[in-house]
Amino acid sequence: MELEDELGDILEKGRDGKSWSQADLAESTGMTLQEIVRIENYEWTPQKKVIFKIADALNLHGPSLAAIAAAEWSPKKEIPVSGNFDVICLNVFMGNYPVKCYLLICRESRSTAIIDTGANPGEIIKKTRELGVEPEMILLTHTHPDHAGGLSKLDREFGCPTWVDKLEPRPFGSRNMRLIEEGDSIILGNLKIETIPTRGHTLGGISFKVDQSVFSGDSIFSGSMGRANSSWKDLFNSVSQNLLTLPKSTRLYPGHGPSTTVGEEKLHNPFFYDKS
Ligand SMILES: [Fe+2]
């Protein structure tokens, strides 16, 4: 199970949290600039003791970072749980880059939501036909093109409302846009979907929670965090305070990479080890 982020990505995001340049990290660890550049370009994986030194400088959890660098850790495989809904995970590509989009289906009513559209949502349409479901809403965790670029195609296909946080830049393509206010929940068949603000990757980033499953967009990845396009501090705080305070068994479905749980990330994510 391949993680979304490698050592180089994690270093870059760790530096971002401190507003450090590569030269700053080199200076603080006594390494050369060239060594930092090579790590971030995926050209060099240093020994454990060097990784611990870097982790220390960036306030990351050393053992977790070393385990990811050595490809020794990935989250436990998801075991389907019996409940009143199904989650279908789809890889929807933008070029070669996969984005995780999800179908959330109420088992009793067959009511279906699409969570994020990807850029080219043909795969989503195909799956709904295979399953014989007619989506009645589109939920957007945020509106980056790889997550919302397929909106107009899905709007034409299904003609259903699209929900997006009121703080998020409006995406193109929906003829029926509903804005999420703080504390809103959304009803899908017999399911209640709660909204959880997860700001920082974007201004109006939001996660959707149903029962013990959370669709968390690009806020947290298994073993890493999203890129802080809006605010690193907001992103770190919203993940620590709004997601990782949920019960350990809560399943997180991110926008990229494998699904994970709150418990796994609190034990193995170098950014969030023991941080909530
Ligand atoms: Fe994104």
Residues whose N, C-alpha, C, O or C-beta is under 5 A from the ligand:
A	BS01	LIG	H144 D218
